[in-house]
Amino acid sequence: MELMKTEQLNRFAGFGIGLASLFTENVLAHPCIVLRRQCQVNYHARNYHLTPFTVINIMYSFNKTQGPRALWKGMGSTFIVQGVTLGAEGIISEFTPLPREVSHKWNPKQIGEHLLLKSLTYMVAMPFYSASLIETVQSEIIRDNAGILECVKEGIGRVIGLGVPHSKRLLPLLSLIFPTVLHGVLHYIISSVIQKLVLFVLKRKTYNSHLAESTSPMQSMLDAYFPELIANFAASLCSDVILYPLETVLHRLHIQGTRTIIDNTDLGYEVLPINTQYEGMRDCINTIRQEEGMFGFYKGFGAVIIQYTLHAAVLQITKIIYSTLLQNSI
């Protein structure tokens, strides 16, 4: 009976921990993602928001002038992009010999095919990612109350050349393939390597401590769930930090010519148009370096610090709650 109770708690805890992590990554982090993207595409900005302090201040200003919706806009579209990505990956791997997973006995050919699958997936999701990006940075002041499927409509419209009229500066989707796929594949490679590395170190540490002393059931349950979550956290953090400059370039290219009006991230009120004229990825990199300096690639970086501090706090709180529950049940 006692074993069944512990088993039930174990299952419930596993579900709860996973849910808390998902909630943090996709819901709690969303205001940080909105602000980070707005800063990245705001080439006018004099304040780069490199620290969490200025980011918190500007978040408060947006919330005060536009209400809470200003920081939660476009959340539905980010879920749609995730759904399209997962669906596209499943369908492509079903109809082609490209593997979804890399086996333990991997070879360069298998890794190449797996990365090709990822590249094709990012290409399919690209127009929807573009539409979702616009939804998250478009100012709430001039925004229509778009439906949740607006992102799908806009994405398809972008592919077939219909929908909202864009300006002549809009970059064709073909020229966006390389930066989008490059960012996606590098993000995936860095995440996978860091995750496996952290997991290996933590599992080894756990194994050594188990050899040294007998472990309580509570500790062994914690060891079953938390290394995975910590590895995922470290993987996301490292890939986001390493690829932040590339993400800034990617977002500038996607948003160009879409007639998007963003919030003024210097003042916290007023709106600004996006009137960039980049000819492509190389031109965008050179222009940012010349006009905004090297820190221009890191605009809004303070939001990343807040995002991962929140994530770490939720992981820690979950661990404390889980330990308390287990101690009371044993």
N, C-alpha and C positions, 0 to 999 in steps of 0.2 A: 504493500500500500504506500509506504514511504517512498519507495523507488518510483512508483507511478506518479506520485505527487511531484517529485524532483524532475522526472521526465517531462511532465506537463509544463512545469515552470520553465524548464530548459527550452522547450519548443516555443512557448509564449515569449520568452526572453529573446530568442533568436529572431522571431518575427518582429518584436518591438524594437530591437536594436537596428535591424535592417530598415524598418519604417522610419525611425528617427533620423538615420543617415540620409535616406532618400528625401525626407521632408526638408532637411537642412540644405542639401545640394540643389533641390529644385524650387523650393518655396521661400525658405528663409533667406537664401542667397540672392533671390531675384532683384530686390532693390539695389544691391551692390552691382549686379550685372547691368542693370539699366543705367546707373550712373557712370559706370566704367565705360560703357559703349558711347554714351553721350559725350564724355570727355575725349574719348579716342577720335571721334569724328569732328570735334569742334576745333578746326584749324585757327579760328579767330582767338581762342582762349589765351589770356595772359597768365591766368592761374592754372598751373598744371595738375593740381590736386595729387601730389606725390605722397602725401601723408594722410593717415586716417582722420586727423583733426579737421582739416579743411573739408574733407568729404562729408563728415558728420554735419558740419555747419551748413553745407549746401543742400544736403538731404532735408534738413530741418526747414530751410527756406522754401524748397519745392513743395514740401508737405503743407506748409503754411499758406502759400499762394495758390496752389492748385488742388489741395486735398490729397488724401492717401493714394488715390488712383495714379497719381503722377509717378509713383515708384513701383507700382505693380503692373503697369501696362505691358501688354505683349506676352504675359505669362502663358496664356493658352497656346499661343503660336510656338513657343519654345517646346511645349509638349508635342505639338503636331510635327515639328522638325525631327524630334527624337523618334516619333512613331514612323515617319516616312523613312528615316535612316534604317531603323530596325527591319521594317517591311521590305525595303529595297534590297538590303543585305540578304534576307531570307530568300526572296524570289530569285535574285541573281545566282546565289549558291545552289539553289534547287535546279536551275536550268543550265548551269555550266559546271565544269569539273573543279571550279575554284573552291578551296576549302574554307569553311567558316572558322574552324579552330586549327591551331598548329599542334600536331602531336609531339610527344616527348622525343620521339626519334625523328626529329625534323632534319630537313636538308635545305640548301639554298633555293632549290626549285620550289619547294613547298612554301617557303617564306615569301618568295617572289609572287607566287600565285595568290597567296593570302593577302598580300599588300595590294595586288591588282584588284582583288574583290573590294577591299576598303576604298580604293581610288574610285572605282565605278560607283560605289555607294555614295560617296561624297559628291560625285558629279550629278547623280540623280536628285540628291537632296538640296543641291546648290540654289536653284531658284526659290525654293521655300525658305531656305536659310536667309536669303536676301530679303524676302518679304517680311520674315520674322524680325530681322535686324531693323528694318524701317519702322515696324510697329513698336519696338522697344525704345527707339530714339526720337520718334515723332512727338512733338510737344503736345501735351494734353490740352493746351489752350485752344489749338486749332483743329484738334482731332475729332472726327465723326465717331459716334459709338459703333465701331465696326463689330460685326459678328465674329464668333470664334473661328469660323471657316474662311474668314477674309484672307488669311495667310495662304490657304490652298488656292483660292481664286486668283490672288495676286501672283502667286508662283507660276500657275499655269499660264496666266496672262503674259507674264514676262517671257515665257518660252515661245508662245505663239505670236507675240508682238501686239497683244491687245491690252485692254484695261486702262489704267491711269496714264494720261499722256506724259511722256518723259521728255527731257530736253535733249538737245543734240550731244551734250557732254556725256550722256549715258554710255557706259562701256558695254560692248556686246558680251553676252554670256561666254562666248568662246575665249575671250581674253581674260575672263575671270576663272577659267578652269584651272590653270597652272597654280596661281596663289592659293586657291581654295583647297585643291587636292594636296598641295605641298604642306599647308598648315594642318590639314586633317591627318595626313599620314605621319608627319613628324610628331604631332600630339599623341597619336596612337602608339608610335614606337617608344617615345620617351615614357609615357604612362606605363606601358607594358614592362619595360626594362626596370623602372624604379619600383613598380609593384612587386615584381618577382624578387628583386634584390632585397627589399624591405621584409617581405614575407619569409625569405630564406634566413635572414639575420634573426628575425623574431622567433621563428620556429626552432632555430638552433639554440637560441638563448633559453627558450622554454624547455627544450629537451634536456639541456645541461642542468637546469635548475631542478627538473624532475628526477634526474639521476642523483643529484646531490642530496635531496630530501624528499620525503613522502609528501605528496600534494593533496590538499583538501579537495573535495568534490567541487566546491565553489570556485577554487582557483582553476581547476581543469576546465570548467565550463567557460570561465572568462577567457582562458587560453584558446578555446575552440572558436570563439567569435571575434575577439578584438584584434588579433593580428591582421585579419582580412580587412577590417575597417580602417586600421591605421595605415596599412599598405595602400589602400585606395585613396585615402586622404593625402598621403605623401606623394603618390603618383600624380594626382590632380594638381596639387600645389606646385610641384616641380615643373610639370609641363606648361601650366599657365604662366609661371614666372619666366621660364626660359623663352617661351614663344610670344611673350607680350608684345615686343616690337613688331613681329610679323603679323600678329592679330590686328594691331593698329592700322598697318598698311592695308590689310585685307578688308577691314571695315570701311576705310576711306574709299577704296575702289568700288565696293559694293554699293555704297550710298550715293556716289557721284551721279549727278544727272537725274535723280529720282524725285526732284522737287520737294525734298524733305525739309521741314522746318523744325529746328531743335530748340531746346531751352538754352538760355544764356547761363553757362556754368560758372561764369565769373560773378554775376550779380545774384542769381537765384530767382530772378524774374525777367521779363522780356523774352523775345524769341529771336532766333537768327536763321538765315537761309544757308544752305550748303551750296557754295558756288565754286567748288574746286574744278581744276581743268587738267588733271593728271592724264598722261597719255598711256600709262600702263604701270606695272609694278616698279620697274627701275626708276622711272620718272618720279613716282610717288616717294620712293625712298630718298632720292636725291633732294627733292623739294623740301621734305620734312627736315632733313639734315641741315640744309642751307637756311631755311626760314625759321625753324623752331628749335634747332639744336638737337643734340643727342637725347635730351630729356623729352623732346617732342614725341618720341616713340613710346614714352612711358606715361603719357597723360592719363590721369584717372587711376594710377597704380595704387593709391591709398584705399580704393574700393576693394582691391584684391586682398589687401592686408586685413580689412574688416571682415570680408567674406570668410577667409580661412581662420580668423580668430574665433568667429561665431561657430564655425564648424568644429573646431578643436574643443570649444566650450561645451557644445552639445554632446560630443563624444565622451567627454569627461563626466558630465552630469549623468548621461546614460549609464556609464560604467558604475558610478556611485549608487544609482537607483538599483541597478541589477545586483550589485554586491549586497546591498541592504536586504533586498527581497530574498536572495539566496541564503543569507545568514539567518533570517527569520524562519525560513522553511526547513533549515537543516537542524 
